[in-house]
Amino acid sequence: MERLRVRLRRPANRWLAIVVAASGASVCVAAIVAFVVAIVVNALPWYPDLTIREYYQAAGAFYSQGFTVGFFLCFFLILVAVTVATRFGVAVRSAERPRRGYEPP
């Protein structure tokens, strides 16, 4: 019995996932750089009329913003890694598959 071979069109979803992940990762990297620069130049929110409670709430909001950006950076990097690894795996499997008309020596 002969197997029916159908050549499927490569989905554009992989490229779309790479574009979305790369753009999201670049935005996250820019936000993390801005966060680190704000820490280095000591631009944490501080006003002399703040109470201790308000100061800690403002500093906590500032650091939680950095944590959130770091989380999304990890998400987008994992999305890039999974997409590239899937693409590489498909390429390796198709390269290992014997071609039509090929006879081993």
Steps between C-alpha positions, in 0.01 A plus 500: 500500500646833398492779751345821388744786555356844528732796517363741756560871481728626775298701745568870532413475869860414586631819345223698661590350839867590448412858402265545796747344742797700371311828513364423847845401625654819360235715672563312826876544469453874449273516807749303711784729390289801600424333835868426569605851398239643739645291780860594415428874496286463813178617338275312739189695595589711802342820618570654840131525587436126453426293805693179549199296392457703179872473425497121534188477285662713228825301513304174493305613194828596331661162568186307409507674161856370451393151607209503254722609212751227590224240501381602155858503373535137610169417332602652167846339512341159561263564209798576275688192622206263449424636154861484382548152648184378327614646170845346542348162586284504190802588285710220652225242458444598138876483432523150651206369300612309191424670172288343229710285268787468748647156541743434783840361395 
